Amino acid sequence: MLNAFNIDLNFNFIGINVVEIMAFILAIYCVLLWVLNPLTDIQMASIHENSYRKVVDTTCFVTVWVIISFVVYELIDLSTNGLIFDSLILFGPFIPLMAILIGFIPGCGPQIMITSMYVSGQIPMSAQIGNSISNDGDALFPAIAISAKAAIVATLYSAIPAIIIAYLWYYLIG
């Protein structure tokens, strides 16, 4: 919560950043919990009781994809010295459309990446708005499993207001 309000969390102990070390250890722990789970995701989904094991597995699954998204974002940024994201301004009116298309990707990781890009000033607010409206987040996974056709139609239905509102914001507000 403190980090969300841009409050510096740089706690150093003997020259070691405690927050970074704890975050790394907990992220690895979460990945290991998910990877080393003896049950498959299908078996976990068939457990009908609200068990601690099911909650931990689901949370770790989502966390792993968020971690992967952040790692991919940071690797792209690091490998290009930030130039690829700085050059997004050249795409102009296509940026909201790209953000809306990224919103179609199931899960919350890509949406967190778009939000990070908005917060760092790499994309305009219209792209963030379009992505927020078009994304179905983690809810798209069970929707695809239950009825892929209905999930695709629902995603396309969310695209229409996303395009309208994002481009109204882009052209009218900035």
C-alpha beads as a LAMMPS data file, in Angstrom:
LAMMPS data file: protein, C-alpha beads

174 atoms
173 bonds

1 atom types
1 bond types

-500.0 500.0 xlo xhi
-500.0 500.0 ylo yhi
-500.0 500.0 zlo zhi

Masses

1 110.0

Atoms # bond

1 1 1 0.000 0.000 0.000
2 1 1 2.810 2.421 0.828
3 1 1 4.429 1.795 -2.557
4 1 1 1.128 2.589 -4.302
5 1 1 1.227 6.058 -2.731
6 1 1 4.854 6.564 -3.856
7 1 1 6.196 6.336 -0.317
8 1 1 9.784 5.134 -0.426
9 1 1 10.164 1.625 0.961
10 1 1 13.941 1.582 0.835
11 1 1 14.677 -0.177 4.133
12 1 1 18.369 -0.966 4.212
13 1 1 19.942 -3.248 6.769
14 1 1 23.719 -3.614 6.526
15 1 1 23.583 -2.381 2.919
16 1 1 20.867 -4.871 1.906
17 1 1 17.443 -3.679 0.707
18 1 1 15.135 -5.712 2.939
19 1 1 11.981 -5.059 0.890
20 1 1 13.543 -6.263 -2.372
21 1 1 14.980 -9.387 -0.752
22 1 1 11.635 -10.247 0.903
23 1 1 9.734 -9.644 -2.345
24 1 1 12.135 -11.893 -4.252
25 1 1 11.946 -14.681 -1.652
26 1 1 8.139 -14.546 -1.499
27 1 1 7.822 -14.506 -5.304
28 1 1 10.059 -17.573 -5.612
29 1 1 8.095 -19.258 -2.813
30 1 1 4.828 -18.582 -4.662
31 1 1 6.227 -19.962 -7.922
32 1 1 7.461 -23.092 -6.140
33 1 1 4.097 -23.617 -4.412
34 1 1 2.347 -23.482 -7.763
35 1 1 4.887 -25.528 -9.756
36 1 1 5.374 -28.236 -7.140
37 1 1 1.646 -28.745 -6.501
38 1 1 1.035 -32.475 -7.105
39 1 1 -2.475 -31.818 -8.437
40 1 1 -3.149 -30.374 -11.887
41 1 1 -5.274 -27.275 -12.392
42 1 1 -8.122 -29.504 -13.607
43 1 1 -7.922 -31.595 -10.429
44 1 1 -7.841 -28.429 -8.318
45 1 1 -10.925 -27.117 -10.146
46 1 1 -12.802 -30.344 -9.347
47 1 1 -12.369 -29.805 -5.597
48 1 1 -15.788 -28.502 -4.612
49 1 1 -15.081 -27.568 -1.026
50 1 1 -13.547 -24.263 -0.058
51 1 1 -10.193 -25.589 1.047
52 1 1 -7.068 -23.711 2.009
53 1 1 -5.150 -25.722 -0.595
54 1 1 -7.434 -24.594 -3.414
55 1 1 -7.167 -20.929 -2.394
56 1 1 -3.366 -21.113 -2.207
57 1 1 -3.127 -22.813 -5.606
58 1 1 -5.386 -20.279 -7.306
59 1 1 -3.583 -17.334 -5.712
60 1 1 -0.189 -18.721 -6.710
61 1 1 -1.389 -19.304 -10.288
62 1 1 -2.452 -15.672 -10.649
63 1 1 0.688 -14.413 -8.915
64 1 1 2.954 -16.418 -11.232
65 1 1 1.382 -14.811 -14.303
66 1 1 1.718 -11.356 -12.763
67 1 1 5.383 -12.082 -12.050
68 1 1 5.913 -13.284 -15.626
69 1 1 4.295 -10.127 -16.966
70 1 1 6.519 -7.883 -14.860
71 1 1 9.648 -9.849 -15.803
72 1 1 8.823 -9.636 -19.528
73 1 1 8.155 -5.898 -19.211
74 1 1 11.420 -5.317 -17.345
75 1 1 13.444 -7.486 -19.758
76 1 1 12.099 -5.598 -22.769
77 1 1 12.757 -2.280 -21.045
78 1 1 16.260 -3.344 -19.987
79 1 1 17.255 -4.828 -23.347
80 1 1 16.254 -1.681 -25.240
81 1 1 17.356 0.828 -22.577
82 1 1 13.737 1.977 -22.406
83 1 1 13.769 3.111 -26.032
84 1 1 11.012 0.757 -27.182
85 1 1 8.567 2.217 -24.664
86 1 1 9.732 5.779 -25.255
87 1 1 9.079 5.329 -28.978
88 1 1 5.432 4.386 -28.387
89 1 1 4.539 8.050 -28.820
90 1 1 5.293 7.585 -32.533
91 1 1 2.281 5.270 -32.828
92 1 1 -0.062 8.115 -31.844
93 1 1 -3.694 7.155 -32.287
94 1 1 -2.886 3.438 -32.533
95 1 1 -1.777 3.256 -28.881
96 1 1 -5.342 3.008 -27.471
97 1 1 -6.159 0.285 -30.007
98 1 1 -3.041 -1.691 -29.026
99 1 1 -3.981 -1.359 -25.341
100 1 1 -7.523 -2.541 -26.103
101 1 1 -6.153 -5.590 -27.950
102 1 1 -3.885 -6.364 -24.993
103 1 1 -7.019 -6.177 -22.854
104 1 1 -8.303 -9.268 -24.678
105 1 1 -5.499 -11.372 -23.196
106 1 1 -6.875 -13.408 -20.279
107 1 1 -5.411 -12.784 -16.864
108 1 1 -4.362 -9.689 -15.003
109 1 1 -0.650 -9.652 -15.872
110 1 1 -0.954 -7.822 -19.209
111 1 1 -3.323 -5.306 -17.629
112 1 1 -0.831 -4.637 -14.838
113 1 1 1.813 -4.052 -17.516
114 1 1 -0.428 -1.498 -19.272
115 1 1 -1.101 0.253 -15.964
116 1 1 2.634 0.352 -15.218
117 1 1 3.244 1.905 -18.626
118 1 1 0.550 4.525 -17.989
119 1 1 1.879 5.372 -14.524
120 1 1 5.396 5.809 -15.929
121 1 1 4.059 8.149 -18.650
122 1 1 4.770 5.857 -21.591
123 1 1 1.171 5.662 -22.836
124 1 1 -1.752 8.125 -22.623
125 1 1 -4.763 7.894 -20.327
126 1 1 -6.974 6.955 -23.279
127 1 1 -4.989 3.719 -23.687
128 1 1 -5.384 2.934 -19.995
129 1 1 -9.135 3.565 -20.195
130 1 1 -9.533 1.400 -23.311
131 1 1 -7.562 -1.418 -21.720
132 1 1 -9.544 -1.203 -18.485
133 1 1 -12.859 -1.466 -20.320
134 1 1 -11.812 -4.218 -22.734
135 1 1 -10.150 -6.588 -20.297
136 1 1 -11.954 -9.463 -18.666
137 1 1 -9.006 -10.337 -16.435
138 1 1 -8.924 -13.744 -14.806
139 1 1 -12.670 -14.174 -15.325
140 1 1 -11.987 -15.009 -18.971
141 1 1 -10.276 -18.316 -18.032
142 1 1 -13.399 -20.025 -16.636
143 1 1 -15.557 -18.381 -19.306
144 1 1 -13.399 -19.944 -22.036
145 1 1 -13.546 -23.318 -20.260
146 1 1 -17.345 -23.215 -19.959
147 1 1 -18.183 -21.779 -23.380
148 1 1 -15.425 -20.489 -25.641
149 1 1 -17.895 -19.014 -28.138
150 1 1 -19.754 -17.045 -25.450
151 1 1 -16.448 -15.828 -24.003
152 1 1 -15.329 -14.523 -27.400
153 1 1 -18.679 -12.782 -27.971
154 1 1 -18.533 -11.191 -24.503
155 1 1 -14.989 -10.000 -25.191
156 1 1 -16.067 -8.460 -28.491
157 1 1 -18.989 -6.766 -26.739
158 1 1 -16.578 -5.134 -24.315
159 1 1 -14.435 -3.965 -27.237
160 1 1 -17.119 -1.700 -28.654
161 1 1 -17.463 0.638 -25.641
162 1 1 -13.692 0.403 -25.080
163 1 1 -13.000 1.735 -28.579
164 1 1 -15.650 4.448 -28.369
165 1 1 -14.663 5.777 -24.947
166 1 1 -10.897 5.452 -25.461
167 1 1 -10.980 7.381 -28.723
168 1 1 -13.388 10.002 -27.407
169 1 1 -10.929 10.552 -24.551
170 1 1 -7.958 10.528 -26.945
171 1 1 -9.404 13.151 -29.300
172 1 1 -11.434 15.308 -26.911
173 1 1 -9.383 15.328 -23.715
174 1 1 -5.914 14.345 -24.767

Bonds

1 1 1 2
2 1 2 3
3 1 3 4
4 1 4 5
5 1 5 6
6 1 6 7
7 1 7 8
8 1 8 9
9 1 9 10
10 1 10 11
11 1 11 12
12 1 12 13
13 1 13 14
14 1 14 15
15 1 15 16
16 1 16 17
17 1 17 18
18 1 18 19
19 1 19 20
20 1 20 21
21 1 21 22
22 1 22 23
23 1 23 24
24 1 24 25
25 1 25 26
26 1 26 27
27 1 27 28
28 1 28 29
29 1 29 30
30 1 30 31
31 1 31 32
32 1 32 33
33 1 33 34
34 1 34 35
35 1 35 36
36 1 36 37
37 1 37 38
38 1 38 39
39 1 39 40
40 1 40 41
41 1 41 42
42 1 42 43
43 1 43 44
44 1 44 45
45 1 45 46
46 1 46 47
47 1 47 48
48 1 48 49
49 1 49 50
50 1 50 51
51 1 51 52
52 1 52 53
53 1 53 54
54 1 54 55
55 1 55 56
56 1 56 57
57 1 57 58
58 1 58 59
59 1 59 60
60 1 60 61
61 1 61 62
62 1 62 63
63 1 63 64
64 1 64 65
65 1 65 66
66 1 66 67
67 1 67 68
68 1 68 69
69 1 69 70
70 1 70 71
71 1 71 72
72 1 72 73
73 1 73 74
74 1 74 75
75 1 75 76
76 1 76 77
77 1 77 78
78 1 78 79
79 1 79 80
80 1 80 81
81 1 81 82
82 1 82 83
83 1 83 84
84 1 84 85
85 1 85 86
86 1 86 87
87 1 87 88
88 1 88 89
89 1 89 90
90 1 90 91
91 1 91 92
92 1 92 93
93 1 93 94
94 1 94 95
95 1 95 96
96 1 96 97
97 1 97 98
98 1 98 99
99 1 99 100
100 1 100 101
101 1 101 102
102 1 102 103
103 1 103 104
104 1 104 105
105 1 105 106
106 1 106 107
107 1 107 108
108 1 108 109
109 1 109 110
110 1 110 111
111 1 111 112
112 1 112 113
113 1 113 114
114 1 114 115
115 1 115 116
116 1 116 117
117 1 117 118
118 1 118 119
119 1 119 120
120 1 120 121
121 1 121 122
122 1 122 123
123 1 123 124
124 1 124 125
125 1 125 126
126 1 126 127
127 1 127 128
128 1 128 129
129 1 129 130
130 1 130 131
131 1 131 132
132 1 132 133
133 1 133 134
134 1 134 135
135 1 135 136
136 1 136 137
137 1 137 138
138 1 138 139
139 1 139 140
140 1 140 141
141 1 141 142
142 1 142 143
143 1 143 144
144 1 144 145
145 1 145 146
146 1 146 147
147 1 147 148
148 1 148 149
149 1 149 150
150 1 150 151
151 1 151 152
152 1 152 153
153 1 153 154
154 1 154 155
155 1 155 156
156 1 156 157
157 1 157 158
158 1 158 159
159 1 159 160
160 1 160 161
161 1 161 162
162 1 162 163
163 1 163 164
164 1 164 165
165 1 165 166
166 1 166 167
167 1 167 168
168 1 168 169
169 1 169 170
170 1 170 171
171 1 171 172
172 1 172 173
173 1 173 174
